[in-house]
């Protein structure tokens, strides 16, 4: 999709919204906010440092502070 086609699509949607709400910006914003309330929320993405910390913690053996002999 070229940049022009993206811009054309955005302008088309903008014009459709304007026509649907008689160019009333307050009604357009109210409609947008009502649709946002129905959207799902995803948890925040983990940063690369958080991901690498998780890998390091997963690779370390879990210790409860007590020393136990290794099973052979």
Helices and strands as residue ranges (DSSP letters): H 3-20, H 25-37, H 48-59
